[in-house]
Amino acid sequence: MTISQLLGNVEAVFRQLIGILFVVATVVFIWGVIQYVIAGGDEDKLSNAKNVIVWGLIGLFVMMTMWSIVTAVKALFFT
């Protein structure tokens, strides 16, 4: 197995993992928005919903950053 093949396999795994985690982060964000909408003015529920929304956004940001890094490494080594 050459280094090029190894990097290709690693990229394939990262691509699938990032895709799955991107979906999970999106679901977490949407769940936070739903909790916020149905909180009914309860401060504890609103606070919890805001935390879920923030963590969902952080997850989305991390996934976009990872996707950019994988794309940059692919461009660096495969072009």
PyMOL Python script that loads the backbone (N, CA, C, O; Angstrom):
from pymol import cmd

cmd.read_pdbstr("""\
ATOM      1  N   MET A   1       0.849  -1.166   0.000  1.00  0.00           N
ATOM      2  CA  MET A   1       0.000   0.000   0.000  1.00  0.00           C
ATOM      3  C   MET A   1       0.902   1.240   0.000  1.00  0.00           C
ATOM      4  O   MET A   1       1.833   1.357   0.797  1.00  0.00           O
ATOM      5  N   THR A   2       0.600   2.142  -0.903  1.00  0.00           N
ATOM      6  CA  THR A   2       1.391   3.370  -0.991  1.00  0.00           C
ATOM      7  C   THR A   2       0.812   4.439  -0.062  1.00  0.00           C
ATOM      8  O   THR A   2      -0.298   4.306   0.451  1.00  0.00           O
ATOM      9  N   ILE A   3       1.583   5.483   0.134  1.00  0.00           N
ATOM     10  CA  ILE A   3       1.127   6.584   0.977  1.00  0.00           C
ATOM     11  C   ILE A   3      -0.093   7.251   0.359  1.00  0.00           C
ATOM     12  O   ILE A   3      -0.998   7.677   1.076  1.00  0.00           O
ATOM     13  N   SER A   4      -0.123   7.342  -0.949  1.00  0.00           N
ATOM     14  CA  SER A   4      -1.258   7.942  -1.636  1.00  0.00           C
ATOM     15  C   SER A   4      -2.528   7.138  -1.378  1.00  0.00           C
ATOM     16  O   SER A   4      -3.588   7.714  -1.132  1.00  0.00           O
ATOM     17  N   GLN A   5      -2.430   5.820  -1.431  1.00  0.00           N
ATOM     18  CA  GLN A   5      -3.598   4.978  -1.146  1.00  0.00           C
ATOM     19  C   GLN A   5      -4.028   5.112   0.309  1.00  0.00           C
ATOM     20  O   GLN A   5      -5.223   5.167   0.603  1.00  0.00           O
ATOM     21  N   LEU A   6      -3.059   5.164   1.218  1.00  0.00           N
ATOM     22  CA  LEU A   6      -3.362   5.317   2.632  1.00  0.00           C
ATOM     23  C   LEU A   6      -4.078   6.639   2.893  1.00  0.00           C
ATOM     24  O   LEU A   6      -5.077   6.674   3.612  1.00  0.00           O
ATOM     25  N   LEU A   7      -3.572   7.719   2.315  1.00  0.00           N
ATOM     26  CA  LEU A   7      -4.222   9.015   2.483  1.00  0.00           C
ATOM     27  C   LEU A   7      -5.612   9.023   1.861  1.00  0.00           C
ATOM     28  O   LEU A   7      -6.521   9.667   2.385  1.00  0.00           O
ATOM     29  N   GLY A   8      -5.785   8.318   0.757  1.00  0.00           N
ATOM     30  CA  GLY A   8      -7.099   8.210   0.140  1.00  0.00           C
ATOM     31  C   GLY A   8      -8.083   7.488   1.050  1.00  0.00           C
ATOM     32  O   GLY A   8      -9.245   7.882   1.158  1.00  0.00           O
ATOM     33  N   ASN A   9      -7.607   6.419   1.710  1.00  0.00           N
ATOM     34  CA  ASN A   9      -8.469   5.687   2.644  1.00  0.00           C
ATOM     35  C   ASN A   9      -8.811   6.541   3.862  1.00  0.00           C
ATOM     36  O   ASN A   9      -9.952   6.539   4.323  1.00  0.00           O
ATOM     37  N   VAL A  10      -7.834   7.263   4.378  1.00  0.00           N
ATOM     38  CA  VAL A  10      -8.075   8.137   5.532  1.00  0.00           C
ATOM     39  C   VAL A  10      -9.074   9.223   5.159  1.00  0.00           C
ATOM     40  O   VAL A  10      -9.965   9.550   5.943  1.00  0.00           O
ATOM     41  N   GLU A  11      -8.926   9.775   3.972  1.00  0.00           N
ATOM     42  CA  GLU A  11      -9.854  10.812   3.527  1.00  0.00           C
ATOM     43  C   GLU A  11     -11.270  10.263   3.426  1.00  0.00           C
ATOM     44  O   GLU A  11     -12.223  10.936   3.819  1.00  0.00           O
ATOM     45  N   ALA A  12     -11.420   9.058   2.908  1.00  0.00           N
ATOM     46  CA  ALA A  12     -12.747   8.449   2.780  1.00  0.00           C
ATOM     47  C   ALA A  12     -13.396   8.262   4.147  1.00  0.00           C
ATOM     48  O   ALA A  12     -14.588   8.518   4.314  1.00  0.00           O
ATOM     49  N   VAL A  13     -12.608   7.814   5.123  1.00  0.00           N
ATOM     50  CA  VAL A  13     -13.140   7.626   6.474  1.00  0.00           C
ATOM     51  C   VAL A  13     -13.536   8.974   7.073  1.00  0.00           C
ATOM     52  O   VAL A  13     -14.621   9.102   7.641  1.00  0.00           O
ATOM     53  N   PHE A  14     -12.665   9.983   6.952  1.00  0.00           N
ATOM     54  CA  PHE A  14     -12.983  11.301   7.483  1.00  0.00           C
ATOM     55  C   PHE A  14     -14.210  11.894   6.805  1.00  0.00           C
ATOM     56  O   PHE A  14     -15.038  12.528   7.460  1.00  0.00           O
ATOM     57  N   ARG A  15     -14.330  11.695   5.515  1.00  0.00           N
ATOM     58  CA  ARG A  15     -15.480  12.239   4.786  1.00  0.00           C
ATOM     59  C   ARG A  15     -16.781  11.653   5.323  1.00  0.00           C
ATOM     60  O   ARG A  15     -17.751  12.382   5.531  1.00  0.00           O
ATOM     61  N   GLN A  16     -16.807  10.340   5.550  1.00  0.00           N
ATOM     62  CA  GLN A  16     -18.013   9.712   6.086  1.00  0.00           C
ATOM     63  C   GLN A  16     -18.264  10.151   7.526  1.00  0.00           C
ATOM     64  O   GLN A  16     -19.402  10.445   7.893  1.00  0.00           O
ATOM     65  N   LEU A  17     -17.218  10.200   8.340  1.00  0.00           N
ATOM     66  CA  LEU A  17     -17.356  10.591   9.732  1.00  0.00           C
ATOM     67  C   LEU A  17     -17.826  12.038   9.855  1.00  0.00           C
ATOM     68  O   LEU A  17     -18.705  12.341  10.661  1.00  0.00           O
ATOM     69  N   ILE A  18     -17.252  12.915   9.071  1.00  0.00           N
ATOM     70  CA  ILE A  18     -17.647  14.319   9.113  1.00  0.00           C
ATOM     71  C   ILE A  18     -19.096  14.472   8.669  1.00  0.00           C
ATOM     72  O   ILE A  18     -19.845  15.254   9.254  1.00  0.00           O
ATOM     73  N   GLY A  19     -19.492  13.739   7.650  1.00  0.00           N
ATOM     74  CA  GLY A  19     -20.888  13.792   7.192  1.00  0.00           C
ATOM     75  C   GLY A  19     -21.861  13.367   8.276  1.00  0.00           C
ATOM     76  O   GLY A  19     -22.881  14.022   8.491  1.00  0.00           O
ATOM     77  N   ILE A  20     -21.552  12.273   8.959  1.00  0.00           N
ATOM     78  CA  ILE A  20     -22.419  11.785  10.038  1.00  0.00           C
ATOM     79  C   ILE A  20     -22.471  12.791  11.176  1.00  0.00           C
ATOM     80  O   ILE A  20     -23.549  13.101  11.683  1.00  0.00           O
ATOM     81  N   LEU A  21     -21.316  13.302  11.581  1.00  0.00           N
ATOM     82  CA  LEU A  21     -21.277  14.256  12.682  1.00  0.00           C
ATOM     83  C   LEU A  21     -21.938  15.582  12.316  1.00  0.00           C
ATOM     84  O   LEU A  21     -22.478  16.261  13.189  1.00  0.00           O
ATOM     85  N   PHE A  22     -21.903  15.955  11.052  1.00  0.00           N
ATOM     86  CA  PHE A  22     -22.573  17.167  10.598  1.00  0.00           C
ATOM     87  C   PHE A  22     -24.081  17.009  10.773  1.00  0.00           C
ATOM     88  O   PHE A  22     -24.757  17.938  11.214  1.00  0.00           O
ATOM     89  N   VAL A  23     -24.604  15.841  10.430  1.00  0.00           N
ATOM     90  CA  VAL A  23     -26.032  15.569  10.606  1.00  0.00           C
ATOM     91  C   VAL A  23     -26.397  15.599  12.087  1.00  0.00           C
ATOM     92  O   VAL A  23     -27.422  16.169  12.459  1.00  0.00           O
ATOM     93  N   VAL A  24     -25.564  14.990  12.938  1.00  0.00           N
ATOM     94  CA  VAL A  24     -25.827  14.979  14.380  1.00  0.00           C
ATOM     95  C   VAL A  24     -25.841  16.404  14.931  1.00  0.00           C
ATOM     96  O   VAL A  24     -26.733  16.750  15.705  1.00  0.00           O
ATOM     97  N   ALA A  25     -24.881  17.228  14.553  1.00  0.00           N
ATOM     98  CA  ALA A  25     -24.826  18.613  15.034  1.00  0.00           C
ATOM     99  C   ALA A  25     -26.048  19.405  14.561  1.00  0.00           C
ATOM    100  O   ALA A  25     -26.574  20.232  15.305  1.00  0.00           O
ATOM    101  N   THR A  26     -26.497  19.158  13.339  1.00  0.00           N
ATOM    102  CA  THR A  26     -27.680  19.833  12.821  1.00  0.00           C
ATOM    103  C   THR A  26     -28.925  19.419  13.610  1.00  0.00           C
ATOM    104  O   THR A  26     -29.761  20.262  13.938  1.00  0.00           O
ATOM    105  N   VAL A  27     -29.049  18.138  13.912  1.00  0.00           N
ATOM    106  CA  VAL A  27     -30.189  17.647  14.693  1.00  0.00           C
ATOM    107  C   VAL A  27     -30.172  18.261  16.092  1.00  0.00           C
ATOM    108  O   VAL A  27     -31.221  18.647  16.608  1.00  0.00           O
ATOM    109  N   VAL A  28     -28.998  18.354  16.708  1.00  0.00           N
ATOM    110  CA  VAL A  28     -28.889  18.971  18.034  1.00  0.00           C
ATOM    111  C   VAL A  28     -29.330  20.430  17.972  1.00  0.00           C
ATOM    112  O   VAL A  28     -30.067  20.893  18.843  1.00  0.00           O
ATOM    113  N   PHE A  29     -28.889  21.146  16.962  1.00  0.00           N
ATOM    114  CA  PHE A  29     -29.282  22.547  16.812  1.00  0.00           C
ATOM    115  C   PHE A  29     -30.795  22.673  16.648  1.00  0.00           C
ATOM    116  O   PHE A  29     -31.425  23.494  17.315  1.00  0.00           O
ATOM    117  N   ILE A  30     -31.372  21.873  15.774  1.00  0.00           N
ATOM    118  CA  ILE A  30     -32.820  21.927  15.536  1.00  0.00           C
ATOM    119  C   ILE A  30     -33.587  21.546  16.805  1.00  0.00           C
ATOM    120  O   ILE A  30     -34.616  22.148  17.110  1.00  0.00           O
ATOM    121  N   TRP A  31     -33.091  20.548  17.546  1.00  0.00           N
ATOM    122  CA  TRP A  31     -33.735  20.164  18.791  1.00  0.00           C
ATOM    123  C   TRP A  31     -33.718  21.335  19.784  1.00  0.00           C
ATOM    124  O   TRP A  31     -34.703  21.554  20.489  1.00  0.00           O
ATOM    125  N   GLY A  32     -32.630  22.074  19.846  1.00  0.00           N
ATOM    126  CA  GLY A  32     -32.563  23.250  20.713  1.00  0.00           C
ATOM    127  C   GLY A  32     -33.558  24.316  20.309  1.00  0.00           C
ATOM    128  O   GLY A  32     -34.187  24.938  21.165  1.00  0.00           O
ATOM    129  N   VAL A  33     -33.707  24.533  19.011  1.00  0.00           N
ATOM    130  CA  VAL A  33     -34.678  25.517  18.527  1.00  0.00           C
ATOM    131  C   VAL A  33     -36.097  25.080  18.900  1.00  0.00           C
ATOM    132  O   VAL A  33     -36.904  25.902  19.336  1.00  0.00           O
ATOM    133  N   ILE A  34     -36.400  23.807  18.732  1.00  0.00           N
ATOM    134  CA  ILE A  34     -37.730  23.298  19.102  1.00  0.00           C
ATOM    135  C   ILE A  34     -37.964  23.485  20.598  1.00  0.00           C
ATOM    136  O   ILE A  34     -39.043  23.914  21.006  1.00  0.00           O
ATOM    137  N   GLN A  35     -36.963  23.167  21.420  1.00  0.00           N
ATOM    138  CA  GLN A  35     -37.098  23.359  22.865  1.00  0.00           C
ATOM    139  C   GLN A  35     -37.328  24.829  23.194  1.00  0.00           C
ATOM    140  O   GLN A  35     -38.122  25.146  24.079  1.00  0.00           O
ATOM    141  N   TYR A  36     -36.655  25.715  22.502  1.00  0.00           N
ATOM    142  CA  TYR A  36     -36.797  27.147  22.740  1.00  0.00           C
ATOM    143  C   TYR A  36     -38.212  27.615  22.417  1.00  0.00           C
ATOM    144  O   TYR A  36     -38.807  28.405  23.150  1.00  0.00           O
ATOM    145  N   VAL A  37     -38.733  27.110  21.304  1.00  0.00           N
ATOM    146  CA  VAL A  37     -40.070  27.523  20.870  1.00  0.00           C
ATOM    147  C   VAL A  37     -41.144  27.025  21.837  1.00  0.00           C
ATOM    148  O   VAL A  37     -42.097  27.747  22.130  1.00  0.00           O
ATOM    149  N   ILE A  38     -40.997  25.797  22.331  1.00  0.00           N
ATOM    150  CA  ILE A  38     -42.034  25.227  23.192  1.00  0.00           C
ATOM    151  C   ILE A  38     -41.785  25.495  24.677  1.00  0.00           C
ATOM    152  O   ILE A  38     -42.511  24.968  25.521  1.00  0.00           O
ATOM    153  N   ALA A  39     -40.783  26.297  25.013  1.00  0.00           N
ATOM    154  CA  ALA A  39     -40.447  26.560  26.416  1.00  0.00           C
ATOM    155  C   ALA A  39     -41.559  27.312  27.137  1.00  0.00           C
ATOM    156  O   ALA A  39     -41.711  27.165  28.350  1.00  0.00           O
ATOM    157  N   GLY A  40     -42.325  28.100  26.430  1.00  0.00           N
ATOM    158  CA  GLY A  40     -43.457  28.794  27.035  1.00  0.00           C
ATOM    159  C   GLY A  40     -43.064  29.840  28.070  1.00  0.00           C
ATOM    160  O   GLY A  40     -43.826  30.095  29.002  1.00  0.00           O
ATOM    161  N   GLY A  41     -41.910  30.440  27.928  1.00  0.00           N
ATOM    162  CA  GLY A  41     -41.495  31.503  28.832  1.00  0.00           C
ATOM    163  C   GLY A  41     -40.832  31.028  30.113  1.00  0.00           C
ATOM    164  O   GLY A  41     -40.432  31.853  30.934  1.00  0.00           O
ATOM    165  N   ASP A  42     -40.707  29.735  30.303  1.00  0.00           N
ATOM    166  CA  ASP A  42     -40.032  29.201  31.495  1.00  0.00           C
ATOM    167  C   ASP A  42     -38.531  29.453  31.359  1.00  0.00           C
ATOM    168  O   ASP A  42     -37.893  28.976  30.421  1.00  0.00           O
ATOM    169  N   GLU A  43     -37.977  30.208  32.308  1.00  0.00           N
ATOM    170  CA  GLU A  43     -36.576  30.624  32.219  1.00  0.00           C
ATOM    171  C   GLU A  43     -35.608  29.434  32.207  1.00  0.00           C
ATOM    172  O   GLU A  43     -34.617  29.458  31.477  1.00  0.00           O
ATOM    173  N   ASP A  44     -35.881  28.407  32.996  1.00  0.00           N
ATOM    174  CA  ASP A  44     -34.996  27.237  33.022  1.00  0.00           C
ATOM    175  C   ASP A  44     -34.992  26.524  31.680  1.00  0.00           C
ATOM    176  O   ASP A  44     -33.940  26.127  31.180  1.00  0.00           O
ATOM    177  N   LYS A  45     -36.180  26.364  31.101  1.00  0.00           N
ATOM    178  CA  LYS A  45     -36.262  25.701  29.799  1.00  0.00           C
ATOM    179  C   LYS A  45     -35.616  26.542  28.704  1.00  0.00           C
ATOM    180  O   LYS A  45     -34.963  26.010  27.807  1.00  0.00           O
ATOM    181  N   LEU A  46     -35.802  27.865  28.784  1.00  0.00           N
ATOM    182  CA  LEU A  46     -35.173  28.751  27.797  1.00  0.00           C
ATOM    183  C   LEU A  46     -33.658  28.688  27.900  1.00  0.00           C
ATOM    184  O   LEU A  46     -32.965  28.651  26.884  1.00  0.00           O
ATOM    185  N   SER A  47     -33.144  28.676  29.117  1.00  0.00           N
ATOM    186  CA  SER A  47     -31.700  28.603  29.324  1.00  0.00           C
ATOM    187  C   SER A  47     -31.132  27.287  28.792  1.00  0.00           C
ATOM    188  O   SER A  47     -30.090  27.266  28.137  1.00  0.00           O
ATOM    189  N   ASN A  48     -31.831  26.197  29.084  1.00  0.00           N
ATOM    190  CA  ASN A  48     -31.402  24.883  28.587  1.00  0.00           C
ATOM    191  C   ASN A  48     -31.433  24.850  27.056  1.00  0.00           C
ATOM    192  O   ASN A  48     -30.511  24.335  26.423  1.00  0.00           O
ATOM    193  N   ALA A  49     -32.488  25.397  26.473  1.00  0.00           N
ATOM    194  CA  ALA A  49     -32.604  25.420  25.010  1.00  0.00           C
ATOM    195  C   ALA A  49     -31.481  26.251  24.385  1.00  0.00           C
ATOM    196  O   ALA A  49     -30.923  25.872  23.355  1.00  0.00           O
ATOM    197  N   LYS A  50     -31.154  27.376  25.006  1.00  0.00           N
ATOM    198  CA  LYS A  50     -30.058  28.209  24.484  1.00  0.00           C
ATOM    199  C   LYS A  50     -28.737  27.447  24.519  1.00  0.00           C
ATOM    200  O   LYS A  50     -27.939  27.534  23.586  1.00  0.00           O
ATOM    201  N   ASN A  51     -28.509  26.705  25.593  1.00  0.00           N
ATOM    202  CA  ASN A  51     -27.286  25.904  25.685  1.00  0.00           C
ATOM    203  C   ASN A  51     -27.226  24.851  24.589  1.00  0.00           C
ATOM    204  O   ASN A  51     -26.173  24.636  23.989  1.00  0.00           O
ATOM    205  N   VAL A  52     -28.351  24.193  24.325  1.00  0.00           N
ATOM    206  CA  VAL A  52     -28.394  23.173  23.273  1.00  0.00           C
ATOM    207  C   VAL A  52     -28.123  23.808  21.915  1.00  0.00           C
ATOM    208  O   VAL A  52     -27.394  23.248  21.096  1.00  0.00           O
ATOM    209  N   ILE A  53     -28.712  24.979  21.676  1.00  0.00           N
ATOM    210  CA  ILE A  53     -28.493  25.685  20.407  1.00  0.00           C
ATOM    211  C   ILE A  53     -27.019  26.052  20.251  1.00  0.00           C
ATOM    212  O   ILE A  53     -26.438  25.865  19.182  1.00  0.00           O
ATOM    213  N   VAL A  54     -26.418  26.574  21.318  1.00  0.00           N
ATOM    214  CA  VAL A  54     -25.002  26.960  21.249  1.00  0.00           C
ATOM    215  C   VAL A  54     -24.125  25.750  20.967  1.00  0.00           C
ATOM    216  O   VAL A  54     -23.225  25.827  20.130  1.00  0.00           O
ATOM    217  N   TRP A  55     -24.371  24.623  21.655  1.00  0.00           N
ATOM    218  CA  TRP A  55     -23.564  23.430  21.419  1.00  0.00           C
ATOM    219  C   TRP A  55     -23.783  22.884  20.008  1.00  0.00           C
ATOM    220  O   TRP A  55     -22.847  22.367  19.397  1.00  0.00           O
ATOM    221  N   GLY A  56     -24.999  22.991  19.487  1.00  0.00           N
ATOM    222  CA  GLY A  56     -25.242  22.585  18.105  1.00  0.00           C
ATOM    223  C   GLY A  56     -24.465  23.445  17.119  1.00  0.00           C
ATOM    224  O   GLY A  56     -23.898  22.937  16.152  1.00  0.00           O
ATOM    225  N   LEU A  57     -24.442  24.754  17.370  1.00  0.00           N
ATOM    226  CA  LEU A  57     -23.683  25.657  16.502  1.00  0.00           C
ATOM    227  C   LEU A  57     -22.179  25.403  16.602  1.00  0.00           C
ATOM    228  O   LEU A  57     -21.466  25.455  15.601  1.00  0.00           O
ATOM    229  N   ILE A  58     -21.708  25.130  17.811  1.00  0.00           N
ATOM    230  CA  ILE A  58     -20.285  24.808  17.981  1.00  0.00           C
ATOM    231  C   ILE A  58     -19.953  23.537  17.199  1.00  0.00           C
ATOM    232  O   ILE A  58     -18.922  23.465  16.531  1.00  0.00           O
ATOM    233  N   GLY A  59     -20.826  22.543  17.285  1.00  0.00           N
ATOM    234  CA  GLY A  59     -20.615  21.304  16.531  1.00  0.00           C
ATOM    235  C   GLY A  59     -20.574  21.553  15.033  1.00  0.00           C
ATOM    236  O   GLY A  59     -19.723  21.005  14.332  1.00  0.00           O
ATOM    237  N   LEU A  60     -21.491  22.380  14.542  1.00  0.00           N
ATOM    238  CA  LEU A  60     -21.499  22.704  13.111  1.00  0.00           C
ATOM    239  C   LEU A  60     -20.219  23.430  12.708  1.00  0.00           C
ATOM    240  O   LEU A  60     -19.649  23.145  11.655  1.00  0.00           O
ATOM    241  N   PHE A  61     -19.771  24.357  13.531  1.00  0.00           N
ATOM    242  CA  PHE A  61     -18.537  25.084  13.244  1.00  0.00           C
ATOM    243  C   PHE A  61     -17.344  24.130  13.198  1.00  0.00           C
ATOM    244  O   PHE A  61     -16.508  24.221  12.300  1.00  0.00           O
ATOM    245  N   VAL A  62     -17.267  23.221  14.162  1.00  0.00           N
ATOM    246  CA  VAL A  62     -16.161  22.257  14.199  1.00  0.00           C
ATOM    247  C   VAL A  62     -16.200  21.371  12.956  1.00  0.00           C
ATOM    248  O   VAL A  62     -15.156  21.093  12.366  1.00  0.00           O
ATOM    249  N   MET A  63     -17.381  20.928  12.555  1.00  0.00           N
ATOM    250  CA  MET A  63     -17.489  20.067  11.371  1.00  0.00           C
ATOM    251  C   MET A  63     -17.064  20.822  10.106  1.00  0.00           C
ATOM    252  O   MET A  63     -16.372  20.264   9.254  1.00  0.00           O
ATOM    253  N   MET A  64     -17.473  22.084   9.983  1.00  0.00           N
ATOM    254  CA  MET A  64     -17.062  22.859   8.811  1.00  0.00           C
ATOM    255  C   MET A  64     -15.555  23.066   8.808  1.00  0.00           C
ATOM    256  O   MET A  64     -14.926  23.032   7.750  1.00  0.00           O
ATOM    257  N   THR A  65     -14.971  23.282   9.981  1.00  0.00           N
ATOM    258  CA  THR A  65     -13.526  23.450  10.076  1.00  0.00           C
ATOM    259  C   THR A  65     -12.806  22.159   9.691  1.00  0.00           C
ATOM    260  O   THR A  65     -11.836  22.186   8.935  1.00  0.00           O
ATOM    261  N   MET A  66     -13.286  21.031  10.216  1.00  0.00           N
ATOM    262  CA  MET A  66     -12.679  19.739   9.868  1.00  0.00           C
ATOM    263  C   MET A  66     -12.791  19.482   8.367  1.00  0.00           C
ATOM    264  O   MET A  66     -11.844  19.003   7.744  1.00  0.00           O
ATOM    265  N   TRP A  67     -13.944  19.797   7.791  1.00  0.00           N
ATOM    266  CA  TRP A  67     -14.142  19.591   6.353  1.00  0.00           C
ATOM    267  C   TRP A  67     -13.138  20.444   5.573  1.00  0.00           C
ATOM    268  O   TRP A  67     -12.580  19.985   4.576  1.00  0.00           O
ATOM    269  N   SER A  68     -12.909  21.666   6.014  1.00  0.00           N
ATOM    270  CA  SER A  68     -11.939  22.539   5.339  1.00  0.00           C
ATOM    271  C   SER A  68     -10.532  21.985   5.445  1.00  0.00           C
ATOM    272  O   SER A  68      -9.772  22.038   4.478  1.00  0.00           O
ATOM    273  N   ILE A  69     -10.176  21.459   6.597  1.00  0.00           N
ATOM    274  CA  ILE A  69      -8.840  20.889   6.783  1.00  0.00           C
ATOM    275  C   ILE A  69      -8.652  19.680   5.889  1.00  0.00           C
ATOM    276  O   ILE A  69      -7.607  19.539   5.254  1.00  0.00           O
ATOM    277  N   VAL A  70      -9.652  18.800   5.827  1.00  0.00           N
ATOM    278  CA  VAL A  70      -9.552  17.611   4.967  1.00  0.00           C
ATOM    279  C   VAL A  70      -9.420  18.034   3.507  1.00  0.00           C
ATOM    280  O   VAL A  70      -8.628  17.455   2.764  1.00  0.00           O
ATOM    281  N   THR A  71     -10.180  19.027   3.097  1.00  0.00           N
ATOM    282  CA  THR A  71     -10.102  19.508   1.717  1.00  0.00           C
ATOM    283  C   THR A  71      -8.730  20.108   1.426  1.00  0.00           C
ATOM    284  O   THR A  71      -8.162  19.873   0.359  1.00  0.00           O
ATOM    285  N   ALA A  72      -8.191  20.886   2.378  1.00  0.00           N
ATOM    286  CA  ALA A  72      -6.880  21.489   2.181  1.00  0.00           C
ATOM    287  C   ALA A  72      -5.781  20.431   2.120  1.00  0.00           C
ATOM    288  O   ALA A  72      -4.880  20.536   1.288  1.00  0.00           O
ATOM    289  N   VAL A  73      -5.832  19.422   2.975  1.00  0.00           N
ATOM    290  CA  VAL A  73      -4.832  18.347   2.959  1.00  0.00           C
ATOM    291  C   VAL A  73      -4.940  17.563   1.651  1.00  0.00           C
ATOM    292  O   VAL A  73      -3.926  17.195   1.058  1.00  0.00           O
ATOM    293  N   LYS A  74      -6.164  17.311   1.208  1.00  0.00           N
ATOM    294  CA  LYS A  74      -6.353  16.603  -0.058  1.00  0.00           C
ATOM    295  C   LYS A  74      -5.758  17.409  -1.213  1.00  0.00           C
ATOM    296  O   LYS A  74      -5.077  16.851  -2.074  1.00  0.00           O
ATOM    297  N   ALA A  75      -6.007  18.690  -1.232  1.00  0.00           N
ATOM    298  CA  ALA A  75      -5.467  19.540  -2.293  1.00  0.00           C
ATOM    299  C   ALA A  75      -3.952  19.604  -2.236  1.00  0.00           C
ATOM    300  O   ALA A  75      -3.288  19.667  -3.271  1.00  0.00           O
ATOM    301  N   LEU A  76      -3.409  19.590  -1.040  1.00  0.00           N
ATOM    302  CA  LEU A  76      -1.963  19.675  -0.879  1.00  0.00           C
ATOM    303  C   LEU A  76      -1.264  18.409  -1.353  1.00  0.00           C
ATOM    304  O   LEU A  76      -0.221  18.481  -2.003  1.00  0.00           O
ATOM    305  N   PHE A  77      -1.828  17.253  -1.034  1.00  0.00           N
ATOM    306  CA  PHE A  77      -1.147  15.994  -1.336  1.00  0.00           C
ATOM    307  C   PHE A  77      -1.580  15.341  -2.649  1.00  0.00           C
ATOM    308  O   PHE A  77      -0.835  14.529  -3.196  1.00  0.00           O
ATOM    309  N   PHE A  78      -2.749  15.669  -3.161  1.00  0.00           N
ATOM    310  CA  PHE A  78      -3.244  14.953  -4.339  1.00  0.00           C
ATOM    311  C   PHE A  78      -3.243  15.790  -5.609  1.00  0.00           C
ATOM    312  O   PHE A  78      -3.777  15.341  -6.624  1.00  0.00           O
ATOM    313  N   THR A  79      -2.667  16.988  -5.596  1.00  0.00           N
ATOM    314  CA  THR A  79      -2.629  17.764  -6.826  1.00  0.00           C
ATOM    315  C   THR A  79      -1.211  17.955  -7.301  1.00  0.00           C
ATOM    316  O   THR A  79      -0.985  18.590  -8.331  1.00  0.00           O
TER     317      THR A  79
END
""", "prot")
cmd.dss("prot")
cmd.show_as("cartoon", "prot")
cmd.util.cbc("prot")
cmd.orient("prot")
